Amino acid sequence: MEHIVLEYDESTRTALVVATSGGREPVLSGHASPYIVADGYDFESRSWGAGHYFTDIAEAKIDYERSCRHPYPIAEGKLRDDEFCTIRWCREDVAAALSEYLAYPIPATEKNIDTAIGQLMFRDGLQDRLTEDGWDTISAIIDEDELDFGISTAQGVDFYKEAFDLSTCTDAAIWPSGDGNAAFVMAYPADSDDGDLAVYKIGGGLIGDDEITVEDIEGLGGTRELCVYKHGFDGIEAIRDFANRTAVCKFDERVVVRDPIGAMPDLGPTLRNTAVLDEWDARLAMQQPRDPQGIAAAALTAAEGGTKAVAEHGGNKH
């Protein structure tokens, strides 16, 4: 019989196996019990003496542990250590659904319960639907703001969130680069083959006076700093890496440009204003006077809680 060994106990020579068809599907020809607890299992001949057959892997697992004389503590139906929630439905639940949760009450007779269970289990409909609905339920309950984003600054977290909130191909977020006369633009890339999120660094000299839309960003001659698919591990990691860099240090000054009807808005005015303001901030920072003696004296004053240290060290107040 074609099968896969799931578990084996050497001391009792007991194996938990699943019968397969084509090496994949858990099917035992002519039966609906593919899970087997095999006594006296022999690896060389891949055969066994007696076997107990089960349709449910949980029942097979319990019988396997019992056959191996292993202690099997009550674990609320969980079979693996990493399981944290197990939900079981029984006939009583179906009876309650018939009498209380349908559009109108149905008598919870044995025949009606059997019919309802047959409908629920047809082509694994219930299990598939519960799994699909489970993802929505999990995402609705989890509060993202209480989780660790792996990002060091508030601006970085804001960037990460907005990267996944860029809803249409016409939207763009623009913010200063922080090093003078340049702006960052987060937008959908014009060539969709590369991904669905891109960040460009555009120098002020490249912006010009013409209208600029999202479709024109690629051709301005700036630097593409980031381009990823937003969903998927690589994309998420790339976005997080970019969010941790100094490139987003001024993201809190961003301007989101969008058109409510989905047309291509002109990004030019916002790009020009952002680049000019960024250049002004950079010049202002360079012109700030630096007095090492005064800085040291001020630090000492703060530490001692008075102004006496400033006079003693010849510090200047600014």
C-alpha angles and dihedrals in degrees: 000000000000109000149145123233109230098177137359133195112205097196095058098023089232121150134191106215138171121216113231142194115215090356093288122058118072097234132137111200112247093006138075094215109091097158113086133185100208120201118208094013115192117201095197096057094025090226138116142199112236126004139196113214126212139178093202121064091209092058090045091051092051091049090047092053090047092049090050089050090238120153108252110195120198106269102172091258095304115142100183133050092235095057113106103172132033123181122196127190122201138181091270089060091053090048089053090049091053095049101035115018108043125089088266131005118274121197108259095226121157090250093051091047091051091048092049092049089050089054092047094050096043107126089346089291096153096047093046093047093047090050093049093046089045092066090054091047093049093049091048093053100043114089107213093197091067093055129087111254094190088236122125104209138048090236089053092052090048090051092049092051094046091049087066094040096058092115107177137034090243097059124097137178116211127191139159119275092223095228099079140275097018139093135205119227123197111197145128109286117247091232103061093193090078096055145283102271128052135170120202130190109216121191117222092242091061097055102074126172101286127103113276124198131177089267090058097052095085092054097051092085099243127138121273102223099177137011120167145139103261094219121061132055098275092050094048092048092049092050091048091049091052091046090057093055127090087251089089096043090112097036090118086072092059125136118208113214117199140147116226093217095048097253121142107268121209108255093183100094093047092046092050094047092046094049092047093049091046091053091050092050091049093051091046091052092050092050095052108117115245116208109176092188092051093046091051092047092049091051091050091048091053091049095050096039097231145077098242093091091058092059094044093052096041093243123169123224117224 
